[in-house]
Amino acid sequence: MNNRRHVHAVEWHSDKLVLLDQRKLPLEEVYVICQSVRQAVDAIKNMTVRGAPAIGITAAYACSLAARERLKETNHNNRLSLEASLRKDFEMLKAARPTAVNLVWAVERAQQVVDKNTAILDLPHELLRLAREIHEDDIENNYKMAELACQELSKTAGKPFSIITHCNAGSLATGGYGTALGVARLAWQQKLIDKVYADETRPWFQGARLTAWELMYDNVPVCLNVDSAAAWLMSNRTIKWVIVGADRIAANGDVANKIGTFQLAIAAKYHDVKVMVVAPSSTVDLSLESGDSIEIEMRDSSELTEFRGFPLAAEGVETINPVFDVTPARLIDVIVTEKGVIERPTRDKMLWTLS
């Protein structure tokens, strides 16, 4: 099986949630310790932890922290009071970032544990057990998706070829190994690819700071490029696939991912480069008919006008900073989940594969 020597964004040690601070990478390897649900919410909001699966795992562990906190301040005989307090904590978690569906999915699973009338004193333990299960399942699913995706890549003529990715969908964005980067890792091992081109991914530079760093860590050939070079690369290099992760996928196969994914898919269509989205089934939101219903998070203008306190733009300039965009299903060749491969996604194909 694959070498599991990979960085981990989320870990649980000595009853504490430990997060690798992704804002500091690659210059510093700093860890943030969360001992309360509020600290976990802040870490999600300020992007200490990012990537839909990693956010969901963090939220699951945070639910256990919430139960532990509430038990300390609540009469153990007053279950209604405890449940009411936990509901507030869980709603606070769900509101931390609106686009990534894994966050809501994980918290709702925690709510189900509470609703089962689990003994009050057992709640922290049972919620921790759930969080560990979600974490372990995510890692295993990443390996399953990589294998399925590489079976698809193996059909491509002209091997080895290059791929291009956007943002970071690796170990840092998941429980470990990665979605899009999990595919890149295994494809390199199987000699299907010769290089990964990594979009820098403005404005947070996840591609430059995280993706390139991860792939170099695993000795996978990677070349960093500015986002606007993607079309040139498709014209001048042997790129056969765009491979990305996802933050939310609608029932019809529309995909919300890091801003810039939509225009990357448009460029791919023009150049006959195929587009693959790799994401666990927990990222699929079957309650949404299409991507038109996906809420797009808007973030502060300072993320565009400065970087780590250094000004990049004229003071007072008007900005717009959507963090995600929606790529229509018609531009996507393949969606890979741990439950199977969906070619040319439609609502019927999504429902059939995921049911």
Salt bridges, closest charged atoms under 4 A:
GLU11 OE1 - HIS13 NE2 3.64
ASP21 OD2 - ARG23 NH2 2.77
ASP42 OD1 - ARG38 NH1 3.88
GLU73 OE2 - ARG70 NH1 2.46
GLU83 OE2 - ARG79 NE 2.71
ASP89 OD2 - ARG70 NE 2.77
GLU91 OE2 - LYS94 NZ 3.08
GLU126 OE1 - ARG129 NE 3.23
GLU133 OE2 - ARG109 NH2 3.00
GLU133 OE1 - ARG129 NH1 3.22
GLU140 OE2 - ARG4 NH1 3.02
GLU152 OE1 - LYS155 NZ 3.31
ASP199 OD2 - HIS166 ND1 2.92
GLU214 OE1 - ARG185 NH2 2.63
ASP218 OD1 - ARG5 NH2 3.62
ASP218 OD2 - HIS6 ND1 2.65
ASP218 OD2 - ARG185 NE 2.47
ASP285 OD2 - ARG248 NH1 2.85
GLU289 OE1 - ARG347 NH1 3.53
GLU297 OE1 - ARG97 NE 2.90
GLU297 OE2 - ARG299 NH1 3.06
GLU303 OE2 - ARG299 NE 2.61
ASP333 OD1 - ARG344 NH2 2.96
GLU343 OE2 - LYS155 NZ 3.91
